[in-house]
Amino acid sequence: MDKKQYEEGIKAVKQEITSLGNLHPGSLTIQTRSHGGEYHHLSFSHMGKGHTLYIRNRDVEQVKKEMENYTKFRELTDKLITLEIEYAKYRRTQTTNKNLR
């Protein structure tokens, strides 16, 4: 890859990140009450602490979408960091090659 390709790739990933929408980490499960009935339970960790939330049935689809967005966010940030590392190596290589001339 050359400088332009790295920069375009980084820009594209950043644009994708900003277009994700609402995010939420965690896992959503259905729990059964001892006296009957079910409810949705969202578990997640944030800043080193565990959290749990009860989710109303009407909110389940939105929470699922936020969780999908969060997963995509994590994938994109990994991709961005990888591109940034590769681009940094490329820039240092180019600088070293120029100094050798």
N, C-alpha and C positions, 0 to 999 in steps of 0.2 A: 504494500500500500504506500501511497505517497502522502504528502502533507494535506493536499486537498481532500483526499478520500478519508483520512482520519478526521479532519475537521467536519466534513459533511456527516460522517457516521456519528460523531459525538453530538452534533446539532440535532440530528434526527432522533436520537435516543432521548435527548432532553425534551424535545417537542412531544414525544410520545408520553413521557412522564407527566408533563403538565396537562395532558389531555385525559388523564385517567379518571378523574372524578373523585368521589369520596372513597376513603380507604379505611379498612379496619382489620387488624390482625385477629387471629383466633380460630377456634373450631366450634362448630355449631352442632349440638346433639339434641336428641329428643329424650327427655327424662320422664319417668313414670312416677307419679305420686303414690305414696303408700296407700292412700285412701281412694285411689282411682284417678284417672285423667292423666293427661300428658302435657308437657310444656317444653319449649325450646330454651336451651341453655347455651350461652356463649361464654367460652373460656379463653382467656388470653393473658399474656405477660406483657408488661410495659414498664420500662425503667426498673427492671429487676423485681417487680412485684406481680403476683398473680391476681387476676381479676375474674369475676364471673358476673354475668348479667342474664336476667330473664328477658326473653324476646317474645313480644306479642306475635300471634299468628299473622296479623296484618303487616308486620315488619320483617318477616322472615326473608322474603325475596330481596328486599333492599339490603339486608345484612349479608346475604349470600353474594350479591353483586359487589358490595364493599370489600368482602373477603377476597373475591376474585381479583379485584383491582389491586388489593394489597399484595397478593401473590405476584401479579404482573409487575407491580412496582419493584418488588425485591429482585425479580429477574432482570428488569431493566437497569436497576442500579448496579447489579453485578456486571452486566454488559457494559455499562458506562465506565465503571472502574477498570475493567479489562482494556477497553479502548484507550482510556487515559494512560494506563501503564505502558501499553504498546506504543502509543504516540510519544510518550516521554522518552522511551528507549530510542525510537526513531530520531527524535530531535537531537538527542545526545550523540547518536551515531553520525548524524549530519554535521554537527558542530565539530566532532573529532575529525571527520574526513576533511572539513574545510581547513582546520588547523594544520593538517599534515601536508597541505598543498603549498 
